[in-house]
């Protein structure tokens, strides 16, 4: 699985990069044919508190799953996006098993 992290208008710290790699790699427990995961981080409205946006795109054979969350911290936004993707992956696997 290839994990690609894009940051828009800021540089992610090594600690944040490691956090993303560790958390995103856990998606393999839910589905073993994930080709690529794109993580896009950006600060939306810097003057507000809830301004860290994480968008994750998971590439699967014949399908792409997407989740985007805006939270107080990037870590929190990534966690919430991953939770949404885990549910989508479970539905994807059920759909594949039904074929």
C-alpha distances in whole Angstrom, upper triangle without the diagonal:
4,6,10,13,16,20,23,26,25,23,21,22,20,20,19,16,15,16,13,11,12,13,10,8,11,10,8,12,13,11,9,8,6,5,5,7,11,13,17,19,23,26,29,32,33,36,35,33,30,29,25,23,19,17,14,13,10,10,10,12,16,15,14,15,16,18,20,22,25,26,28,25,22,21,23,21,18,19,21,18,15,18,19,15,16,19,18,15,18,20,17,17,21,21,19,21,25,24
4,6,10,13,17,20,23,22,20,18,20,18,19,17,14,14,15,12,10,13,13,10,9,13,12,11,15,16,14,12,11,8,6,5,6,8,11,14,17,20,24,26,30,30,34,33,32,29,27,23,21,17,16,13,12,10,10,12,14,17,16,14,15,16,17,19,21,24,25,27,24,20,20,22,20,17,19,21,18,16,19,20,16,17,20,19,17,20,22,19,20,24,24,22,24,27,27
4,7,10,13,16,20,19,17,15,16,15,16,14,10,11,12,9,7,10,11,8,8,12,11,12,15,16,15,14,14,10,9,6,5,6,8,11,13,17,20,23,27,27,30,29,28,25,23,20,18,14,13,10,10,9,10,13,16,18,17,14,14,14,15,16,18,20,22,23,20,16,16,18,17,13,16,18,15,13,17,18,15,16,19,18,17,20,22,20,21,24,25,23,26,29,28
4,7,10,13,16,16,14,13,15,14,16,13,10,12,13,10,9,13,13,10,12,15,14,15,19,19,18,17,16,13,11,8,6,5,6,8,11,14,18,20,24,24,28,27,27,24,22,18,16,13,12,10,10,10,11,15,18,19,18,15,15,14,15,16,18,19,21,22,19,16,16,19,17,14,17,18,15,15,19,19,16,18,21,20,19,22,24,22,23,27,27,26,28,31,31
4,7,10,13,12,11,9,12,12,13,10,8,11,11,8,9,13,13,11,13,16,15,17,20,21,20,20,19,16,15,11,8,6,5,6,8,11,15,17,21,21,24,24,23,21,18,15,13,10,10,9,11,12,14,17,21,22,20,17,16,15,15,14,16,17,18,19,16,12,13,16,14,12,15,17,14,14,18,18,16,19,22,21,20,24,25,24,25,28,28,28,31,33,33
4,7,10,10,9,9,12,13,15,12,10,14,14,11,13,16,16,14,16,19,19,20,24,24,23,23,22,19,17,13,11,8,6,5,6,9,12,15,18,18,22,22,22,20,17,14,12,10,10,10,12,14,16,19,22,23,21,18,17,15,15,14,15,16,17,19,16,13,15,17,15,13,17,18,15,16,20,20,18,21,24,22,22,26,27,25,27,30,30,30,33,35,35
4,7,6,6,7,10,13,14,11,10,14,14,12,14,17,17,16,19,21,21,23,26,26,26,26,26,22,21,17,14,11,8,6,5,6,9,12,15,15,19,19,19,17,14,11,10,9,10,12,14,17,19,23,26,27,24,20,20,17,16,14,15,14,16,16,14,11,14,16,14,13,17,18,16,17,21,21,20,23,25,24,25,28,29,28,30,33,33,33,36,38,38
4,6,8,9,13,16,17,14,14,18,18,15,18,21,20,19,22,24,24,26,29,29,28,29,28,24,23,19,17,13,11,7,6,5,8,10,13,13,17,17,18,17,13,11,10,11,11,14,16,19,21,25,27,28,25,22,21,18,17,15,15,14,16,17,15,13,16,18,15,15,19,20,18,20,23,22,22,25,27,26,27,30,31,30,32,35,34,35,38,39,39
4,7,10,13,16,18,15,16,19,20,18,20,23,23,22,25,27,27,29,32,32,32,33,32,28,27,23,20,17,14,11,9,7,8,10,12,11,15,17,18,17,13,12,12,13,15,17,19,23,25,28,31,32,29,25,25,22,21,18,18,16,17,17,16,14,18,19,17,18,21,22,21,23,26,25,25,28,30,29,30,33,34,33,36,38,38,38,41,43,43
4,7,10,13,14,12,13,16,17,16,18,21,21,21,23,26,26,28,31,31,31,32,31,28,27,23,20,17,14,11,9,8,8,12,14,12,16,17,17,17,13,11,12,13,15,17,20,23,25,29,32,33,30,26,25,22,21,18,18,16,17,16,14,12,15,18,16,16,20,21,20,22,25,25,25,28,30,29,30,33,34,33,36,38,38,39,41,43,44
4,6,9,12,10,10,14,15,14,16,18,19,19,21,24,24,27,29,30,30,30,30,26,25,22,19,16,14,12,10,10,11,15,17,15,19,20,19,19,16,13,14,14,16,18,20,22,24,28,31,32,30,26,25,23,22,19,19,18,18,17,15,12,15,18,17,16,20,21,20,21,25,25,25,27,30,29,29,33,34,33,35,38,38,38,41,43,43
4,7,8,6,7,10,11,10,12,15,15,16,18,20,21,24,26,27,27,28,28,24,23,20,17,15,12,11,9,10,11,15,18,16,19,20,19,18,15,12,13,12,15,16,18,20,23,26,29,31,28,25,24,21,20,18,17,16,16,16,12,10,11,15,14,13,16,19,18,18,22,23,22,24,27,27,27,30,32,31,32,35,36,36,38,41,41
4,5,5,6,9,10,11,13,14,16,17,18,21,22,24,26,28,28,28,29,26,25,22,19,17,14,14,12,13,14,18,20,18,21,21,20,20,17,14,16,15,18,18,21,23,25,28,32,33,31,28,26,24,22,21,20,19,18,17,13,11,12,15,16,15,17,20,20,20,23,24,24,25,29,29,28,31,33,33,34,37,38,38,40,42,43
4,5,5,6,9,10,10,12,14,15,16,19,21,22,24,26,27,27,27,24,24,21,18,17,15,15,14,16,18,21,24,22,25,25,23,22,20,17,18,17,19,19,21,22,25,27,31,33,31,27,26,24,23,22,21,21,20,19,15,13,13,17,17,15,18,21,20,20,23,25,24,25,28,29,28,31,33,32,33,36,37,37,39,41,42
4,5,5,6,9,10,11,12,14,15,17,20,21,23,25,26,26,27,24,24,21,19,18,15,16,14,16,18,21,23,21,24,24,21,21,19,16,17,16,18,18,21,22,25,27,31,33,31,28,26,24,22,21,20,20,18,17,13,11,10,14,15,14,15,18,19,18,21,23,22,23,27,27,27,29,32,31,32,35,36,36,38,40,41
4,5,5,6,9,10,11,12,14,16,18,20,22,23,24,24,25,22,22,19,16,15,12,12,11,13,14,18,20,19,22,21,19,18,16,13,14,12,15,15,18,19,22,25,28,30,28,24,23,20,19,17,16,16,15,14,11,8,8,11,12,10,12,15,15,15,18,20,19,21,24,24,24,27,29,28,29,32,34,33,35,38,39
4,5,5,6,9,10,11,12,15,16,18,20,22,22,22,23,20,19,16,14,13,10,12,11,14,16,19,22,21,24,24,22,20,19,15,15,13,15,14,16,17,20,23,26,28,26,23,21,20,18,18,18,18,17,17,14,11,10,14,14,11,14,17,16,15,19,20,19,20,24,24,23,26,28,27,28,31,32,32,34,37,37
4,5,5,6,9,10,11,13,15,17,18,20,21,21,22,19,20,17,15,15,13,15,14,17,19,23,25,24,27,26,24,23,21,18,18,15,17,16,18,18,21,23,26,29,27,24,22,21,20,20,19,20,19,19,15,13,11,15,15,12,14,17,17,15,18,21,19,20,23,24,23,25,28,27,28,31,32,32,33,36,37
4,6,5,6,8,10,11,14,16,17,19,20,21,22,19,20,17,14,14,12,14,13,16,18,21,24,22,25,24,22,20,19,15,15,13,15,14,17,17,20,22,26,28,26,23,21,19,18,17,17,17,16,16,12,10,8,11,12,9,10,14,14,12,15,18,17,17,21,22,21,23,26,25,26,29,30,30,32,34,36
4,5,5,6,8,10,11,14,16,17,18,18,19,16,17,14,11,11,8,11,11,14,16,19,22,22,25,24,22,19,18,14,14,11,12,11,13,14,17,19,23,25,22,19,17,16,15,14,15,16,15,16,13,9,8,11,11,8,9,12,11,10,14,15,14,15,19,19,18,21,23,23,23,26,28,27,29,32,33
4,6,5,6,9,11,12,14,16,16,16,17,14,15,12,10,11,10,13,14,17,20,23,26,25,28,27,25,23,22,18,17,14,14,12,14,14,16,18,21,24,22,19,18,17,17,17,18,19,19,20,17,13,12,15,14,11,12,15,14,12,15,17,15,16,19,20,18,21,23,22,23,26,27,27,28,31,32
4,6,5,7,10,11,12,15,16,16,18,15,16,15,13,14,13,16,16,20,22,25,28,27,30,28,26,24,23,19,19,15,16,14,16,15,18,19,23,25,23,21,19,19,18,18,19,20,19,20,17,14,12,14,15,11,11,15,14,12,14,17,15,15,19,20,18,20,23,22,22,25,27,27,28,31,32
4,6,6,8,10,11,13,14,15,17,14,16,14,12,13,11,14,15,18,20,23,26,25,28,26,24,21,21,17,16,13,14,12,14,13,17,18,22,24,21,19,17,16,15,15,15,17,17,18,15,12,10,11,12,8,8,11,11,8,11,13,12,12,15,16,15,17,20,20,20,23,25,24,26,29,30
4,5,6,8,10,11,12,13,14,11,12,10,8,10,9,12,14,17,20,22,26,26,29,27,25,22,21,18,16,12,12,9,11,10,13,14,18,20,18,15,14,13,13,14,15,17,18,19,16,13,12,13,13,9,9,12,10,7,11,12,10,10,14,14,13,15,18,17,18,21,22,22,24,26,27
4,5,6,8,10,11,11,12,10,12,10,9,12,12,16,17,21,24,26,29,29,32,31,29,26,25,21,20,16,16,13,13,11,14,14,18,20,19,17,15,16,16,18,19,21,21,23,20,17,15,16,16,12,12,15,14,10,13,15,12,12,16,16,14,16,19,18,18,21,22,21,23,26,27
4,5,6,8,10,10,13,11,14,13,12,14,14,18,19,22,25,27,30,30,33,31,29,26,25,22,20,17,17,14,15,13,15,15,19,21,19,18,16,16,16,18,18,21,21,23,20,17,15,16,16,12,11,14,13,9,11,13,11,10,13,14,12,14,17,17,16,19,21,20,21,24,26
4,5,5,7,8,10,8,11,11,10,13,13,17,18,22,25,26,30,30,33,31,29,25,25,22,20,16,15,12,12,9,12,12,15,18,15,14,12,13,13,16,17,20,21,23,21,18,16,16,16,12,12,13,11,8,10,11,8,7,11,11,9,11,14,13,13,16,17,17,18,21,22
4,5,5,5,8,7,10,11,11,14,15,19,21,25,28,29,33,34,36,34,32,29,29,25,23,19,18,14,14,11,12,11,14,17,16,15,14,16,16,19,21,24,24,27,24,21,19,20,19,16,15,17,15,12,13,15,12,10,13,13,10,12,15,13,12,16,17,16,17,20,21
4,6,7,10,10,14,15,14,18,18,22,24,27,30,31,35,35,38,35,33,30,30,27,25,21,20,17,17,14,15,14,17,19,18,17,16,18,18,21,22,25,25,27,25,23,20,20,20,17,16,17,16,12,13,15,12,9,12,13,10,11,14,14,12,15,17,16,16,20,21
4,7,9,9,13,14,14,17,18,21,23,27,29,30,34,35,37,35,32,29,29,26,24,20,19,16,15,12,14,12,15,17,15,15,13,15,16,19,20,24,24,27,25,23,20,20,20,17,15,16,15,11,11,12,10,7,9,10,7,7,10,10,8,11,14,13,14,17,18
4,6,6,10,12,12,16,18,21,23,27,30,31,35,36,38,36,34,31,30,27,25,21,19,15,14,11,11,9,11,14,13,13,12,15,16,20,22,25,26,29,27,24,22,22,21,18,17,18,16,13,14,14,11,9,11,10,7,8,11,9,7,11,12,11,12,15,16
4,6,9,11,13,16,18,22,25,28,31,33,37,37,40,38,36,33,32,29,27,23,21,17,16,12,12,9,11,14,14,14,14,17,19,22,24,28,29,31,29,26,24,25,24,20,20,21,19,16,17,17,14,12,15,14,10,12,14,12,10,14,15,13,14,17,18
4,6,9,11,15,18,21,24,28,31,32,36,37,40,38,37,34,33,29,26,23,20,17,14,10,9,6,7,11,11,12,13,16,18,22,24,28,29,32,30,26,25,26,24,21,21,22,19,17,18,18,14,14,16,14,11,13,14,11,10,14,14,12,14,17,16
4,6,8,11,14,17,20,24,27,29,32,33,36,35,33,30,29,26,23,19,17,13,11,7,6,5,8,11,10,10,10,13,15,18,21,24,26,28,26,23,22,23,21,18,18,19,16,14,16,16,12,12,15,13,10,13,14,11,11,15,15,14,16,19,19
4,7,10,14,17,20,23,27,28,32,33,37,35,34,31,29,26,23,19,17,13,11,8,6,6,8,11,11,10,12,14,17,19,22,25,27,29,27,23,23,24,22,19,20,21,18,16,19,18,15,15,18,16,13,16,17,14,15,19,18,16,19,21,21
4,7,10,13,16,20,23,25,29,30,33,32,31,28,26,23,20,16,14,10,8,6,5,7,10,13,11,10,11,12,14,16,19,22,24,26,24,20,20,22,19,16,18,19,16,14,17,17,13,15,18,15,14,17,18,16,17,20,20,19,21,24,23
4,6,10,13,16,20,22,25,26,30,28,27,24,22,19,16,12,10,7,6,5,6,9,13,14,12,10,9,10,11,13,16,18,20,23,20,17,16,18,16,12,14,15,12,11,14,14,11,13,16,14,13,16,18,16,17,20,20,20,22,25,25
4,6,10,13,17,18,22,23,27,26,25,22,20,16,14,10,8,6,5,7,8,12,15,16,14,11,10,9,11,12,14,16,18,21,18,15,16,17,14,12,15,15,12,12,16,15,12,15,18,16,15,19,20,18,20,23,23,22,25,27,27
4,7,10,14,15,19,20,23,22,21,19,16,13,10,7,6,5,7,9,12,15,18,19,17,13,12,10,10,10,12,13,15,17,15,11,12,14,11,9,12,13,10,11,14,14,12,15,18,16,16,20,21,20,22,25,25,25,27,29,30
4,7,10,12,16,17,20,19,19,16,14,11,8,6,5,6,9,12,14,18,21,21,19,15,14,11,11,9,11,12,14,16,14,10,13,14,11,10,13,14,11,13,16,16,14,18,20,18,19,23,23,22,25,27,27,27,30,32,32
4,7,10,13,13,17,16,16,14,11,7,6,5,7,9,12,15,18,21,24,25,22,18,17,14,12,10,10,10,11,13,11,7,10,12,9,9,13,13,12,14,17,16,16,19,21,20,21,25,25,25,27,30,30,30,33,35,35
4,6,10,10,14,13,14,12,8,6,5,7,9,12,15,18,21,24,27,28,25,21,19,16,14,11,11,9,11,12,11,9,12,13,11,12,15,15,14,16,19,19,19,22,24,23,24,27,28,28,30,32,32,33,36,37,38
4,7,6,10,10,10,9,6,5,6,9,11,15,18,21,24,28,31,31,28,24,22,19,16,13,12,9,10,10,10,9,13,13,11,13,16,16,16,18,21,20,21,24,26,25,27,30,30,30,33,35,35,36,39,40,41
4,6,9,8,10,9,5,6,7,10,12,16,19,22,25,28,31,31,28,24,22,18,16,12,11,8,10,11,12,12,15,15,12,15,18,17,16,20,21,20,22,25,26,25,27,30,30,30,33,35,35,36,39,40,41
4,5,6,9,9,6,9,10,14,16,20,22,26,29,32,35,35,31,28,26,22,20,16,14,11,12,12,13,14,18,17,15,18,21,20,19,23,24,23,25,28,29,28,31,33,33,34,37,38,38,40,42,43,44
4,6,8,9,6,9,11,15,17,21,24,27,30,34,37,37,34,30,28,24,21,18,16,12,12,11,12,13,17,17,15,18,21,20,20,24,25,25,26,29,30,30,32,35,35,36,38,40,40,41,44,45,46
4,7,9,8,11,14,17,20,24,27,30,33,37,40,40,36,33,30,27,24,20,18,14,14,12,14,16,19,18,18,21,23,22,23,26,27,27,29,31,32,32,35,37,37,38,41,42,42,44,46,47,49
4,6,6,10,12,16,19,22,25,29,32,35,38,38,35,31,28,25,22,18,15,11,11,9,12,14,17,16,15,19,20,19,20,23,24,24,26,29,29,30,32,34,34,35,38,39,40,42,44,45,46
4,6,8,12,15,18,21,25,28,31,34,38,38,34,30,28,24,21,17,14,10,8,6,9,12,14,13,13,16,18,17,18,21,22,22,24,27,27,28,30,32,33,34,36,38,39,40,42,43,45
4,6,9,12,15,18,21,24,28,30,34,34,30,27,24,20,17,13,10,6,5,4,8,10,12,11,10,13,15,13,15,18,18,18,21,23,24,24,27,29,29,30,33,34,35,37,39,40,41
4,6,10,13,16,20,23,26,29,33,33,29,25,23,19,16,12,10,6,6,6,8,9,12,11,10,13,15,14,15,18,19,19,21,23,24,25,27,29,30,30,33,34,35,36,39,40,41
4,7,10,13,17,20,23,26,30,30,27,23,20,17,14,11,8,5,5,6,6,5,9,9,7,10,12,12,12,15,17,17,18,21,22,22,24,26,27,28,30,32,33,34,36,38,39
4,7,10,13,17,20,23,26,26,23,19,17,13,11,7,6,4,7,9,8,7,10,10,6,8,11,11,10,13,15,14,15,18,20,19,21,24,24,25,27,29,29,30,33,34,35
4,7,10,13,16,19,23,23,20,16,14,11,8,6,6,6,8,11,9,7,9,9,5,6,9,9,7,10,12,12,12,15,17,17,18,21,22,22,24,26,26,27,30,31,32
4,7,10,13,16,20,20,17,13,11,7,6,4,7,9,11,14,13,10,12,12,8,8,11,10,7,10,12,11,11,14,16,14,16,19,19,19,22,24,24,25,27,29,29
4,7,10,13,17,17,14,10,8,6,5,6,9,12,14,17,15,12,13,13,10,8,11,10,7,8,11,10,8,12,14,12,13,16,17,16,18,21,21,21,24,26,26
4,6,10,13,13,10,7,6,5,7,9,12,15,18,21,19,16,16,17,14,12,14,14,10,10,13,11,9,12,14,11,12,15,16,14,17,19,19,19,22,24,24
4,6,10,11,8,6,5,6,9,12,15,18,20,23,21,18,18,18,16,13,15,15,11,10,13,12,8,11,13,10,9,13,14,12,14,17,16,16,19,21,21
4,7,8,6,5,7,9,12,15,18,22,24,27,25,22,22,22,20,17,18,18,15,14,16,15,11,13,15,12,11,14,15,12,14,17,16,15,18,20,19
4,6,5,6,8,11,14,18,21,24,26,29,28,24,24,24,22,19,20,20,17,15,17,16,12,13,15,12,10,13,13,9,11,14,13,11,15,17,16
4,6,8,11,14,18,21,24,28,30,33,31,28,28,28,26,23,24,24,21,19,21,19,16,17,17,14,12,15,15,11,12,15,13,11,14,16,14
4,7,10,14,17,21,24,28,30,34,32,29,29,29,26,24,25,24,21,20,22,19,16,18,18,14,13,16,14,11,13,15,12,11,15,16,14
4,7,10,14,17,20,24,27,30,29,26,26,26,23,21,22,21,17,17,18,16,13,15,15,11,11,13,12,9,11,14,12,11,15,16,15
4,7,10,13,17,20,23,26,25,22,23,23,20,18,19,18,14,14,16,14,11,13,14,10,10,14,13,10,13,15,14,14,17,18,18
4,7,11,14,17,20,23,22,20,20,19,16,15,16,14,11,11,12,10,7,10,10,7,8,11,11,9,12,14,14,14,17,19,19
4,7,10,14,17,20,19,17,17,17,13,12,14,12,9,10,11,9,7,11,11,9,10,14,13,12,15,17,17,18,21,22,22
4,7,11,13,17,16,14,14,13,10,9,11,9,5,8,9,6,6,10,11,9,11,14,14,14,17,19,19,20,23,24,25
4,7,10,14,13,11,13,12,8,8,11,8,6,9,11,9,9,13,14,13,15,18,18,18,21,23,22,24,27,28,28
4,6,10,11,9,11,9,5,7,9,7,6,10,10,9,11,14,15,15,17,19,20,20,23,25,25,27,29,30,31
4,7,8,8,11,9,6,9,11,9,9,13,14,13,15,18,18,18,21,23,23,24,27,28,29,30,33,34,35
4,6,7,9,6,5,9,10,9,10,13,14,14,16,18,19,20,22,24,25,26,28,30,31,32,34,35,37
4,7,9,7,7,11,12,11,13,16,16,17,19,21,22,24,25,27,28,29,31,33,34,36,37,39,40
4,5,5,6,9,10,11,12,14,16,17,18,20,22,23,24,26,28,29,30,32,33,34,36,38,40
4,5,5,6,9,10,10,12,14,15,16,18,20,21,22,24,26,26,28,30,31,32,34,36,37
4,5,5,6,9,10,11,12,14,15,16,19,20,21,23,25,25,26,29,30,31,33,35,36
4,5,5,6,9,10,11,13,14,15,17,19,20,21,23,24,26,28,29,30,32,34,35
4,6,5,6,9,10,11,12,14,16,17,18,20,22,22,24,26,27,28,30,32,33
4,6,5,6,9,10,10,12,14,15,16,18,20,20,22,24,25,26,28,30,31
4,6,5,6,9,10,10,13,14,15,17,19,20,21,23,24,25,27,29,31
4,5,5,6,9,10,11,13,14,16,17,19,20,22,23,25,26,28,30
4,5,5,6,9,10,11,12,14,16,16,18,20,21,22,24,26,27
4,5,5,6,9,10,10,12,14,15,16,18,20,20,22,24,26
4,5,5,7,9,10,11,13,14,16,17,19,20,21,23,25
4,5,5,6,9,10,11,12,15,16,17,19,20,22,23
4,5,5,6,9,10,10,12,14,15,16,18,20,21
4,5,5,6,9,10,11,12,14,15,16,18,20
4,5,5,6,9,10,11,12,14,15,17,19
4,5,5,6,9,10,10,12,14,15,17
4,5,5,6,9,10,10,12,14,16
4,5,5,6,9,10,11,12,15
4,5,5,6,9,10,11,13
4,5,5,6,9,10,11
4,5,5,6,9,10
4,5,5,6,9
4,5,5,7
4,5,5
4,6
4
